[in-house]
Amino acid sequence: MNNKYKILIIEDDEHIRTLLSALLETNNYTVITADTCTNGKAMFLSHRPDLVILDLGLPDLDGTVFLREIRNITLTPVIVLSARSDESDKVGALDMGANDYVSKPFSSAELVARVRTALRTSRHSNEAGELSGGKFRLKGLLIDYDARKVFIDDNEIKLTQTEYNIVALLSEHPGKIMTYTAIIKEIWGYSDSNSRKKLQVNMANIRKKFGDKPGKSNYIENELGVGYRMCAEI
């Protein structure tokens, strides 16, 4: 993999900014930085980075302002790196278009892995890799969109229409957490008091059919209180 990607860090804490820069440069990424939301937007427009690492608690404007504005013009992946750890903050940022959310304090190895995943997913999406020939492939998993069929290790997995729709939706955003609200809106088009329960029941059935065991997910991960993601690699 060619790691010469350009990453924009928008972070007002100089210590964290320096740490992130050194970490990413050690992993062969080109790094540019900004310490405010306003400067971050200017750097983004002038340098067009491949990925953004975004703090939310910026001194001039909230980081969500940056997220909203760039989502109107680009699908460049954004990883939120924030001290805000409440589920509502995570869900809000993800629903606004963030690709991932990492809470501070963070693991350096985990953050680099999240960066690799977001960049790989973005590259594949640009090349239409996952959807080539109307199919999605991930290790032993194959989704044939035209036939609306799912296979694992060449064995067809019998899914209900709703279960298939959920799997297909997640596969269109591999590596990205999709919140419960976003999934419910896409699948059912409305939300009621039973929507979360319906989604959980369908997901439990899907994961059972996929052969998941307690504590181990083969293809779909659950971030409790936030949502689900289709793994980008296993």
Phi, psi and omega in degrees: 000135177277112185270007182282059175264155180258124183241129177261124176256122176247101188207128183274342179280113185298322180297313180293320179299317179293318179299313180296318180300312181296318181298313184286322178295325176298331179265020172070029173261149172274132187239135169234152187227159174212150183248001176221166178295317181297313178295324179298317179296318179297317179294323179296314183291329182273329185254341181047065182293164178276340182201150178238133169255119193238122169277149179268326184273069182269154188290332183262312180221156177294144181301336179294336176297314177300315183299314179299316185292317182285335179291345175281345185234347186203159174253017178310129183298140179233126173253117177280130177237105192217151175283348178285117186246002178294145179302324182296325178292317179297311181299317181299314181294319180292320178293335177279352176121001175297143179277333182201166182219119180242128181271145173275146352291153187236157175274128180300317181296319180294318181297316179298322178295320178295322178297313179301316181296314182296320180290319180295318179298316179297317180296314180296321180296317179297326181270000183058034182294314183292330186259009182303125180069019180072027183226151174240132181234135175210104185052239182277356183271133175228127174246120177260102186294322182295318181274350184055048180231151180235136181232145170232120183053044177071004177258126181292134177260118183281109180247151171288170180300317180294316179300317179297317181299322179293313180298316181296319180298313180296325182291340178282350180225054185299138179084352182254133174289128172253125183291159178304317182298317181296318180295313181301317180298318182288323186276314185253341178078002179204167179229134174224186186296339183259000187299313181299319180295318178300316180296316181297320179295314178297318181293322177299319178294318180299311184293328176293316179294331178281355177084019179293147176242159180308128179083357181221122179252128181283317185225332184239127179255149178245125170259108188306132178082354184241298182169204184233157174219142170280126181300144176268339174205159181230000000 
